[in-house]
Amino acid sequence: MRHLQRQIEELYGPLLGLIQDGRVVYEVAMNRLKRADGTMDFRTLSDEEMKLWLFFNNTYLLPTNRKMAKLLREKAFLLDSLEPPRSVTHFCTHAIQYELVNTVWQSTGVDATFIDHIHFPKELNTTSRLHLMTSDVGTRTTYSV
């Protein structure tokens, strides 16, 4: 019972809050920057749009990814098994690749699309939500953005 409560309070609850934070910021950025067909191509962004993307990216998205990766590293002992869920390993891969792509691009100006990059795993949100929904610790804790 105590282990389950710690999982919710220290891992899955905070993780879900960070996922929601990142999703909201990404949606705001996409609503402003995507083209009529729903895509975003960095090569076609105006200078003003690029400044806006860098603001969202550097101020919110990268720091949120870092917080999530740190939380998963520091609280890995609270996962249900020694083998982390696929969504967790995919996120960790995404986070380091995203960091690398951004560091190369912003430090050198070189197009870093040559670096393999997986997208944020949507199933991480599902993993966190399912754990919270199926947990019964006698209390309800709400995590919001």
PEQUIRA-V850851 format. One record per residue. RES is the residue in three letters. PHI is phi in radians with two decimals (none if undefined). Layout:
RES:PHI + RES:PHI
//
This chain:
MET:none + ARG:-1.13 + HIS:-1.06 + LEU:-1.10 + GLN:-1.09 + ARG:-1.12 + GLN:-0.98 + ILE:-1.20 + GLU:-1.24 + GLU:-1.81 + LEU:-2.17 + TYR:-1.19 + GLY:-1.12 + PRO:-1.06 + LEU:-1.09 + LEU:-1.10 + GLY:-1.06 + LEU:-1.17 + ILE:-1.05 + GLN:-1.12 + ASP:-0.99 + GLY:-1.08 + ARG:-1.09 + VAL:-1.07 + VAL:-1.10 + TYR:-1.08 + GLU:-1.12 + VAL:-1.07 + ALA:-1.07 + MET:-1.15 + ASN:-1.07 + ARG:-1.53 + LEU:-1.88 + LYS:-1.29 + ARG:-1.46 + ALA:-1.00 + ASP:-1.46 + GLY:1.57 + THR:-1.77 + MET:-2.31 + ASP:-2.09 + PHE:-1.00 + ARG:-1.19 + THR:-1.85 + LEU:-1.27 + SER:-1.24 + ASP:-1.03 + GLU:-1.12 + GLU:-1.14 + MET:-1.14 + LYS:-1.06 + LEU:-1.15 + TRP:-1.06 + LEU:-1.10 + PHE:-1.08 + PHE:-1.05 + ASN:-1.15 + ASN:-1.38 + THR:-1.54 + TYR:-2.14 + LEU:-1.17 + LEU:-1.08 + PRO:-1.08 + THR:-1.16 + ASN:-1.03 + ARG:-1.10 + LYS:-1.10 + MET:-1.14 + ALA:-1.11 + LYS:-1.11 + LEU:-1.03 + LEU:-1.15 + ARG:-1.17 + GLU:-1.31 + LYS:-1.99 + ALA:-1.01 + PHE:-1.13 + LEU:-1.57 + LEU:-1.12 + ASP:-1.22 + SER:-2.55 + LEU:-1.20 + GLU:-1.60 + PRO:-1.14 + PRO:-1.01 + ARG:-0.96 + SER:-1.09 + VAL:-1.22 + THR:-1.16 + HIS:-1.14 + PHE:-1.09 + CYS:-1.05 + THR:-1.14 + HIS:-0.99 + ALA:-1.07 + ILE:-1.25 + GLN:-1.16 + TYR:-1.09 + GLU:-1.08 + LEU:-1.12 + VAL:-1.01 + ASN:-1.18 + THR:-1.13 + VAL:-1.06 + TRP:-1.12 + GLN:-1.34 + SER:-1.46 + THR:-1.99 + GLY:1.37 + VAL:-1.41 + ASP:-1.06 + ALA:-1.74 + THR:-1.21 + PHE:-1.24 + ILE:-1.43 + ASP:-0.98 + HIS:-2.54 + ILE:-1.66 + HIS:-1.36 + PHE:-0.97 + PRO:-1.34 + LYS:-1.04 + GLU:-1.20 + LEU:-1.13 + ASN:-1.05 + THR:-1.12 + THR:-1.00 + SER:-1.17 + ARG:-1.11 + LEU:-1.06 + HIS:-1.11 + LEU:-1.20 + MET:-1.24 + THR:-1.62 + SER:-1.58 + ASP:-2.22 + VAL:-1.94 + GLY:1.45 + THR:-2.36 + ARG:-1.98 + THR:-2.03 + THR:-1.86 + TYR:-2.00 + SER:-2.30 + VAL:-1.48
//
